[in-house]
Each structure stands twice: as structure tokens, then as C-alpha cells.
Amino acid sequence: MPAPSPQPPSSTGSPAVKTNGRVAVPLRTVDQVELRQLREDDLAAVERVSEQVFLEPGESARPPHIIQAWIGWARHLLTVDPAGCWIAVDASGIKGFALSQNRDDFWYLATYGVLPELRGTGIGKQLLDTVLAYAGERPGMFSSTTHPAATRRYRLAGFSLIPQMRMIGAVDRSTIPAITGLTEGDESDFGWMDELDTRLRGAGHGPDHAFLLTTQRLVVDRPHRGYVYIDQRARPSLLAATDAQTAQTLLWEALAASSDDTLVNCITSANEWAVDVGMAARLNLATEGYLAVRGLPAPAPYLPGGRFL
Ligand SMILES: CC(C)(COP(=O)(O)OP(=O)(O)OC[C@H]1O[C@@H](n2cnc3c(N)ncnc32)[C@H](O)[C@@H]1OP(=O)(O)O)[C@@H](O)C(=O)NCCC(=O)NCCS
């Protein structure tokens, strides 16, 4: 059952200009903005705001199927744990959002953003403080951009920022080894998968497994206990295993499923087993953002999904 809703911190407004280290960040008073819990009838609008928050210059707008997938994912979060899902609104609509979830003794931030024109006015802090109040003392994890306001907010909230790597490129198919011992997973695997999650990050994914299975392929190593979800673009999206060798076999299976360029992300240095697979497959390694954690070390062997940590 979801815990009772936290009360948002009071809106205090901001000074006109504030100097922040080497960066002068103009701040405006935005006392008309209020925080409230997300509702079902907000989903389409919050998706539109999310696109404005995350669309990079030159990037194309989200196609309809991606919009629907985003809404379906947000609806899942809202259904399972509505008290973790908050938005900032004024008379003209939604200005920011922080969607988070408690899963037993674990908390994750699924997505978080404020419209560009309102950043630096304290809305992001109020949203994060609100969902962190809901998290309580739970250990937590999420994948972070390098946006300076985001990293500032996260570190000030006590999260360790662990650099992440990503691997991209076309798999050299001549490098793919013979893969044995894997099968397609189903609901009957969720019990041991949740036990594995609990060993690796303190809690099972619980209802997130059932949601992932509706849209993604699940491949499991039952004897050795490991699993990987492979998304609709044939990319690994969440991988957990008992040992590095099992994790490598699962990652090879995901790479073997790819048809053109692939992407493996959210790789911390605790997961060099994944880098070794990527090097063997002739993928290109780069850095990308941080895994933000508190109350637990970076899990391994484990590749979190950006959406399901
Ligand atoms: C991260 C984000 C949600 C924060 O929202 P916000 O409303 O801008 O946050 P706040 O105004 O409450 O706080 C931002 C803090 O960063 C500081 N800041 C803002 N812009 C900055 C910059 N360019 N460089 C350094 N610090 C900056 C502000 O001064 C403030 O710190 P302070 O409260 O100690 O003065 C928002 O900036 C955003 O949507 N970023 C793009 C999307 C993103 O990266 N989301 C995070 C995904 S993990």
C-alpha cells in the first residue's frame, strides 16, 4: 500500500539575483506555482512537458508510439505508487514534475524536470524535497544527467554521483560467442528475480517486472540466476545476475539480438564485466551522466534501466 502523501515544502519565493559560485543564476519569484500529486487526467499534459524538458536542440519531436509508451509508463508509476508522483502547476498548466516510487525499502526517481524558462527559481528543489520526504530514510538510486542544476540538487540532497559509461555502435557479429543455457522468461521467474534484485539493490522490482514484461523481451538464466530485459529497439534495458560470468552471457544475448546500432548504458566502474563484453564486440565506450545512489553501493553485476532502476 502506498504510504501517506508528504506535504510539499512551503513556497518561499526567491531573491531576484543570486550568485552561485562562479555562475550567476538569475532567480525570479514564482509564488503562483503550487505542488500537487499527479493525476490520471494530467498524464497527456505531463508527457508534453517532459518532451520540452528533455528535447535536445536538433532532436526530432517524439513520434506517437513513443508518446504513448511514455504515458503508459507514467500511468504504471501512478497506479503503483501515486504518492511518489508530483507536479508543479500554475494557472496555465504543468511547469515541472518529479515521478518517484517506493518499492519496499528502496526508492527511485523515475523522471524529474522543470520547463527551461522557469529553471533556477526553486521549483526543482521543492519537487525534489517533496519526493525525498516521501522516500524517508530509504536507500535510493537514479540515473542522472550532467545538467548542473540537477547534479547540484542531487549532491545537496546527499546522493553520491558515480560516473556512468555507455557503449554504442554496431556489434561486430563475428565476435559473438556461442550462447547456451538461456531461455525466455515469464511470470514464473519473478520470485527469484525479486530475490536477486533484493541482494543487489535492497528490494525487488515487484510490479515493475510485470509492467516490463508487457513491452519487452525477458531472457533468463534460471540455473545461474540472472535476467535481462531487451527493449523494442533490441537494446538491453535492465540486467541483473548472480555473478559476472552470467551477466556477460546475458549481455552477449542482448547484443546478438541487435540489428543495427546498439546502446548499452548506465555502466558504472563496478560493472567492468560489461565493458569487457563491449570491447570484445567492438562497441565504442563513452561517459554519460551519473548513477546517483544513497544508502547503498553501485550494484553489481547489474545494469539499471534509465526508467526502472
Ligand atoms: C534539474 C532541474 C529539474 C532542477 O530544477 P530547477 O527548478 O532549475 O531547480 P532549482 O531552481 O530548485 O535549483 C537549481 C539549483 O542549481 C543552481 N543552478 C541552476 N542553473 C545552474 C547552472 N547552469 N550552473 C550551476 N548551478 C545552477 C541554482 O542556483 C540552484 O541552486 P541553489 O538553490 O543552491 O541556488 C531542472 O534544472 C531541469 O529540468 N533540468 C533539465 C532536465 C534534467 O536534467 N533533469 C534531471 C534528470 S536526472
The ligand as a MOL file (V3000), in Angstrom:
LIG
                    3D

  0  0  0     0  0            999 V3000
M  V30 BEGIN CTAB
M  V30 COUNTS 48 50 0 0 0
M  V30 BEGIN ATOM
M  V30 1 C 17.2920 19.6470 -12.7080 0
M  V30 2 C 16.0780 20.5500 -12.6580 0
M  V30 3 C 14.8180 19.7050 -12.5350 0
M  V30 4 C 16.1910 21.4750 -11.4410 0
M  V30 5 O 15.0840 22.3230 -11.4460 0
M  V30 6 P 15.2370 23.9000 -11.0890 0
M  V30 7 O 13.8890 24.4380 -10.9050 0
M  V30 8 O 16.1340 24.5060 -12.1120 0
M  V30 9 O 15.9880 23.7470 -9.7050 0
M  V30 10 P 16.1850 24.8380 -8.5650 0
M  V30 11 O 15.9740 26.2150 -9.1030 0
M  V30 12 O 15.3650 24.4620 -7.3870 0
M  V30 13 O 17.6800 24.5740 -8.1400 0
M  V30 14 C 18.6910 24.5970 -9.0890 0
M  V30 15 C 19.9850 24.8070 -8.3410 0
M  V30 16 O 21.0460 24.7490 -9.3060 0
M  V30 17 C 21.5950 26.0520 -9.4500 0
M  V30 18 N 21.7690 26.2120 -10.8890 0
M  V30 19 C 20.8320 26.4380 -11.8080 0
M  V30 20 N 21.3880 26.5050 -13.0180 0
M  V30 21 C 22.7090 26.3180 -12.8530 0
M  V30 22 C 23.8170 26.2850 -13.7220 0
M  V30 23 N 23.6660 26.4440 -15.0400 0
M  V30 24 N 25.0350 26.0380 -13.1960 0
M  V30 25 C 25.1870 25.8590 -11.8730 0
M  V30 26 N 24.1650 25.8830 -10.9740 0
M  V30 27 C 22.9490 26.1150 -11.4810 0
M  V30 28 C 20.6130 27.0180 -8.8430 0
M  V30 29 O 21.2680 28.1700 -8.3320 0
M  V30 30 C 20.0430 26.1860 -7.7240 0
M  V30 31 O 20.9180 26.0680 -6.6400 0
M  V30 32 P 20.6170 26.8430 -5.2410 0
M  V30 33 O 19.2000 26.5140 -4.8770 0
M  V30 34 O 21.6020 26.2640 -4.2690 0
M  V30 35 O 20.8300 28.2760 -5.5440 0
M  V30 36 C 15.9730 21.4540 -13.9290 0
M  V30 37 O 17.0930 22.2810 -13.9990 0
M  V30 38 C 15.8480 20.6670 -15.2280 0
M  V30 39 O 14.7430 20.3550 -15.6320 0
M  V30 40 N 16.9840 20.3490 -15.8900 0
M  V30 41 C 16.9570 19.6840 -17.1920 0
M  V30 42 C 16.4320 18.2680 -17.1030 0
M  V30 43 C 17.2870 17.4080 -16.2120 0
M  V30 44 O 18.4970 17.3470 -16.3500 0
M  V30 45 N 16.6180 16.7490 -15.2780 0
M  V30 46 C 17.2550 15.8490 -14.3550 0
M  V30 47 C 17.1840 14.4690 -14.9050 0
M  V30 48 S 18.1680 13.3430 -13.9300 0
M  V30 END ATOM
M  V30 BEGIN BOND
M  V30 1 1 1 2
M  V30 2 1 2 3
M  V30 3 1 2 4
M  V30 4 1 2 36
M  V30 5 1 4 5
M  V30 6 1 5 6
M  V30 7 2 6 7
M  V30 8 1 6 8
M  V30 9 1 6 9
M  V30 10 1 9 10
M  V30 11 2 10 11
M  V30 12 1 10 12
M  V30 13 1 10 13
M  V30 14 1 13 14
M  V30 15 1 14 15
M  V30 16 1 15 16
M  V30 17 1 15 30
M  V30 18 1 16 17
M  V30 19 1 17 18
M  V30 20 1 17 28
M  V30 21 1 18 19
M  V30 22 1 18 27
M  V30 23 2 19 20
M  V30 24 1 20 21
M  V30 25 1 21 22
M  V30 26 2 21 27
M  V30 27 1 22 23
M  V30 28 2 22 24
M  V30 29 1 24 25
M  V30 30 2 25 26
M  V30 31 1 26 27
M  V30 32 1 28 29
M  V30 33 1 28 30
M  V30 34 1 30 31
M  V30 35 1 31 32
M  V30 36 2 32 33
M  V30 37 1 32 34
M  V30 38 1 32 35
M  V30 39 1 36 37
M  V30 40 1 36 38
M  V30 41 2 38 39
M  V30 42 1 38 40
M  V30 43 1 40 41
M  V30 44 1 41 42
M  V30 45 1 42 43
M  V30 46 2 43 44
M  V30 47 1 43 45
M  V30 48 1 45 46
M  V30 49 1 46 47
M  V30 50 1 47 48
M  V30 END BOND
M  V30 END CTAB
M  END
